[in-house]
């Protein structure tokens, strides 16, 4: 298949644009239903006032899509998995937009969820495997930022069309996501696949050509391309020493520490969803006693705040590292919840407005850490051999947790009101020592260096006794390449 004749940074940015398009679609799809479910509008009249359970169906679909990637994503490939995600989203959007019954609506919601599951599992892997360690954090965080852009677009389009009568009020916002899905499909068609995936699947020549494009070299025989190719091959040889992949490898301990990697992939996503992030209008309306219309406006404003805050990691994630952003984020979120709980406990109107300000500050702290890092960390902490499965597990856990939180938060607010904030304050406080003790720093490391990240062993994998959680130094894989070449020379 023909691919764009781009090289170097231009190819990296083209791949980044494709990945951002996928996350824009993800954010839009999440946001578009949130703005029309639960309101006294045309959508409610057409479908008999469906409750937020309808929104939760996307989470089930996303989880199922992630599960499919777990079993088949590695054999299909990163690029094709993303294209299948776009096609599935187009099918789901067609079903949703033409819905006349609640059953059809539910089917469409699940299908679009499956497409999102394909994308959320595959895009971080594709992005991580096609860029250098010095910029990987920034680019994957950019994907997360674009997610919020999609959510904001959906939110305000829903709000604007809420003043229009007729089915167009909801059919247009839902159908509009087909435009984003088509863009994603066309972008994916003309981009090369991940060189690491190609090399891992016996297509070394094609992988070398993609590496030459990414490194902006004219020939696959250039020393930089040969060196990079050798690093990937040596890394794969070390990971594949036991022969063909077996699922029991995911439970493997030892120096490679696959089980520890899988736990971190799942853990960071559990932590993300139990930071307390949820639909702002519900919190405003049910906890702070604000009107539905004012709640929607404030919800849109907090989404915009969230969007601007999500740009901060683009300058900080590769400078200060993943651990610092996660711990700073969790600390700030915990303090926001504590202050909000104190203010709401008084029951006064001025205190409710003070709590509203805490929600805005909460969005800032969420945007700088626990929004982007859970998408980035699983793709880079996993080895090439298990990266697709590690990312799909993290995505699966993420969507199951989203579904859980969406289901339990409204009744919790109804029963204990502002005390819900205390629960999430405690959760966020717990995340700080967990990150400090168990999450190694991956800033600046090449993906092949990460193979060695747990070789120090111990309960914390060497994180506790390593300064800044940095258990391995950059370019460790170069030592392995030299050792491999010495063995070849002797033979």
N, C-alpha and C positions, 0 to 999 in steps of 0.2 A: 504493500500500500504506500502511496506517495506521502511523504512528510515534508513539512516546511523546511526550506533550506536556510534555517537560522543557525547561528553558532554562538558559543560563549554566553555572555550575559543576556543576549537577546533571546536565545532559546530558553534560558532559565526563566526569564520574565514571561515568555509565552506559556510555559508550563504553569507558572504561578497564576497567570490570568485564567487558565482553564480550571485550576484548583479553586481559585477564588469564586469563579462562576458556580462551581458545585456547591460551595458553602453559602453563596448568595441565595441559591435555590433552596437550600436547607433552611436558612433563616426566614425566607419569605414564606415557605410552606408551613413552618411552625407558627408564624405570626398571623397568617391570613385568616385562619379559622378562629383564632383567639378573639379577634375583633368582631366577629359576627355571631358567635355562640353565646347565648345567655342574655342577649339584648331583645327588647321588644321591637322586632324588625320584620322585614319580609321573609328572611330566612327562617325565623321562628314560626311564622304563619304557614310557610310552605311545608315544614317538616314537623309540625306539632311540638314546638318548643323543646328541641333536644337539649339534654343537659351536657355538662363538660365531659361526660364519658365519651362523647363523640370525638372530642379532641384527644382523648387518651388512646383512641384506636391507632393514631399515627405512631405512638410509642411502641405499641405491640407490633405494628408493621415494620418499624425500624429495627426492633429487636430480631424479628424473623429474618429480615434482610441481612443483618449482621451475622446471624447464624449460618445463612447460606454462604456468605463470604468465608466463614471459618472453615467450612468443608471444601469449598470449590474455588475460592479466590486465588489460592496459590497456583493452581493449575491453569486458571483462566488468564491471569495476569492483571497488573494494576490498571493499565490503560483500558483494556476491554471491559473490566469490571465497572469502571466509571461510565463508559459508554452504555453498558447495559442498565446502569442506574438511571441515566438520562432517558433511555427508551421506556423504562418502567414508569418513570415519572410522567412521561407523555401519556401513556395508557391510563394511568390513575387520574390524571387531570381531565382527560376526556370523559371518563366515567363520572367524576365529580361534577363537572360543569353541566353535563346533560341529566343530572339526577332529578328524578321526579318522585322517588320514594325514599324512605329512610334506609331501607335495606341496600339500595343502590349507593346511597351516600356512604354507608359503612364500608361497602366493598371498595369504593374508590379511595376512601381514607386509608384503608389497609394497604392497597396497592401503592399509593404514593409513599406510604411509610416504608415499604419494602425497598423502593428506589432510593429513598434517603438512607436506608441502612447500608445499601451497596456503596453509596458515595461516602458516608461518614466513616466507613471502615477502610476504604481504599485510598481516598484522597490524601490523608496525612502521610501514608506510606509512599505514594507516588511522589509527593512533594519532597519528602525527606531523602529519597533515594536518587534524586536528580539535582541536588544542590550541595555546595560545600558546607563543612561544619561551621565556618565562620559566619554564615548568613542563614543557616537552616532555621534557627529559632525565629528570626525576624519574618521569614517567608511563611512559615506555618502559622505564626501569630497573625499575620496579615489575613490568612484564610478566616480565622476566627473573627477578626474585625469586620470582614465583609459579611459574615453571618448576621451581625447586628445591623448592618446596613440593610440587608434584606428584610429583617424583622421590622425596621423602622418604615421602610417603603410599604410593606404590607399593612402596618398599623395605621398609617395616615391615609392610605388608599381606602381602607375599610371605613375610616372615620369620614372621609370626604363623601363617599358614596352612600353613607348612612342617611344623607339628606335627599337621596334620589328614591323615587317610588318604583316599584316593580321588581321582577326577578334580577334585572341587571345589577341591582344593589349588591347581590352576592355572587352571581355568575361571572361577572367581569373580574372581580379580584381573584377568584379561584382560577378562572381560565387564563389569566395573565401570566401565571407561572409557567405555562407552556412555552412562552417566549424564552425564559431563562433556560429551560430544559433543552430547547432546540440549540441555543447558543453553546451549551455544554457539549452536546452531541457533536456538533460541527467542529468545535475546538479539539475534542478528543480524537477525532478521525485523522487529523493531520499532524499529530504530535507523535514522537517516538515513545516506545515503552521504556520502562526503567532499565538501565544497563545492568543493574545488579540482578534483576529478575531474569533478563536475557542470558546472562552468564550462568546463573544458577540452573537454568533449564537447557544447557548444552548449546546455546547460541552465542558462543564467545565472539565470533567474527562480527556479528551484528551488534553485540554489546560494546565491542571495541570501537565500532564506527560511531555509536551514540556517545561514548566517552570522548572521542575526538571532537565531536560537535560541542559537547558541554565544556570541554577544556579549551575550545577555540583553537584547535590544532588542525593543520592541513592533512595530516597523514596518521593512520593508526600505528605507524612505526615511530612516531615521535616519542622521545624518552619519557615525557610526562604521561602520555597515554599508556605506554608499556608499564610504567611504574604503578599507575593506578589500577590497571588491569591485573597486575600481579598481586597487588594488595587484596583485591576482591577475591581472586582465586585462592590465595593462601587462607584468607578468612573463611571462605566456604569449605575448604578442605578440612580446616580445624573443626568447624561446626558439624561436618558430615562424616566424621571419623567412624561413626557407628553404622554407616551404610544408609539405605533409603529411610526417609522420614517415617517415624512411628509416633502416634499420638501420645504415647507414654513419655516421650521426650519432654513434653510440656511440664512434667512433674519432676524432671531431672534436677538434682542438686549439684554439688561439686563446684569446681572452679567456674564452669560455664553458667551455672545458676539459673537455668530456664524457669524453674518454678518460682524463684524469687522475682524474676522479670515479669511473669504473668501476674503475680500478686500485686506488683506495683502498677501494672497496666489497669487492673481492675480497681485497685485501691484508690488511685488518684481520681477516677471517675465517680466512685462512691462518695468520696469527699466533696467533689464538685457539686453533686446534686443535693447533698445534705449541708451545704453552706446556708441554705434557706432561700435560694433564688426561686421565685415563683412569679405568677402573673400579678403585676403591680395593681391593676384595677381591682382584683379580688381582695387584696390586702387593704387597699384604700377604702373600698366600699364596706367590707365586712368588719374590719378591725378599727378603722378610724371614723366610721360613721359618715362618710362623704357620699354625695349623690352619685348615681351611675354616670351621668354626663361629665361631672367634674372628675370622677375617678378615671374615666377614659382619657380625658385631656392630660391629667397628671401622669397617667400611665404612659402616654405617648411622649411626654416631656422626660420622664425618667429613662425611656428607651433611647432618646436622643443623648441624654447624659451618659448612658451606658455605652453608646456608640463612640462618643468622643473619648471616653476613658479607655476604650479598647485600643486606641491608637498608641497609648503610652508604652505598652510592651514592645512596640516596634523599635524603640530606641533603648530599651532597658534589658530585654531578655538575653541578648548576646553580650551585654556589657556586665550585668550583675549576676546572671545565671538564673536557672529555673527555681532552685531552692529559695533564694532570697525573695523572689516574687510571690511564691506560694505562701511563705511564712508571713510576709508583710500583708498579703491579701487576707489571710485567715485572721490575723491579729486585728486588722481594721474592721472586718466584718463582725467579729465578736464584740468589739467595743460599740459598734453601731447598734447592734441588737440590744445590748445592755442598756444603752441610753434610751432607745426607743421604748423598751419595756418600762423603764422608770417613768418616762413621760406619759405613756398611755395609762399607767396604773392610777394616775391622778384623776382621770376621767374628764378633764377640762378641755375646752375647745382650743385655747392657746397651746396646750401641751400636745394636742393632736397635730397641730401645724408644725410643732417642733419635731414630732416623730416623723412627719412627712419629709422634713429636711434630712433626717437620718436615712430615710429610704434613698434619697438622692446621693448622699455620701456613700451609702452601701453600694450603689451601682458603680461608683468610681473604684472602690476597693475590689469589687468583683471583676471589673474589667481589666485591672492591672495584673491579676494573677490566676484566679480560678476560672476565668473564662477561657484563656488561650492554652494554658499549660497542659490540661488534661487531653487536649487534642494532639499536642506536640510530643509529650513525654513517652507515651506508649510506642510510637513509631520509631523513636530513637533509642529507647532503652532495650528493645528487642534485637536479637541477632537477625541477619538476613534470612536464615533458615526458618525462623518462626515469626518473622515480622508481620506477615499478613494475618496469621492466626492470633498473634498478640494484639494487633490493632482491632481485629474483629471482636475479640473477647472484651476489650475495653469499650468498644462501641455497644456491644450487647448489654454489658453491665450498665452503661450510661443510660440507655433507653429504658431498661427495666427499672432503674432508680427514678428516672423521670416519671414513669407511669405511677410508681409507688408514691412519690411525693405529691403528684397532682391529685391522687385519690385521697391521701390522708390529710393534706393541709386544710382544705375547706371545712371538714368536720372538726378538725382540731381547733381552727379559729372560732367556729360556732360554739364549741364547748368550753374552751378555756381562754378565748380572746387573746389579749396581749401576752399572756403567759407563754404562748407559742414562741415568742421572740427569745425567751430565756432558754428554751430547749436548743434553738439554733445557735445561741451565743455559746453554750457549753460545747456543742459539736465543733464549732470553729476554733475554740480554744484548744480542743484536743488535737486538732490537725497540726498545730505548730510543732509540738514535740515529735509527732509521728514523722513529719517531713524531715526534721532535723536529724533523727536517729536512723531512718531507713532509706531515704531517697538520695542516691549519689548524684553529684553534679555532672551534667553532660555538656555544659557550655564549651563550645570550641572543638569538641572531639569529632573526628571522622567516625562514621558508622562502624567501620572496621575496628577502630580503637575500643569501641564499647564492648566488644567480645571479652575484654579482659577486666571489665569494671568490677567484678565480684571475686577476683582471684585472692584477695586478702582473707576472705572467709569470715567466720564468726557469725554471731547472731545478727549483727547489723550489716554483714557483707563488707566490712571494712569502713563503713561510712562514719561510725562513731569516732574512730581514731584518726581519720583523715581530715586535714585542715580544709574547711569549707565543703566537706563531703566529697572532695575530689580524690577518688580512689585510684585513678589511672591518669597518666599524663598523655598529652596529645602526641599523636604519631607513634604510639606504641606498636602499631601494626608494621611499621617500617622495620623494627627489629625482627619480627617474624619473617618478613620477606628476605632479609639478609640471611637468616638462619636457613630458610628453605633453599636459597640459592647455593649456600655453602654445601648443603647435603647433595644438591644436584651436581655440583662440581666434583664432589668426591665420587659419586656414582659414575 
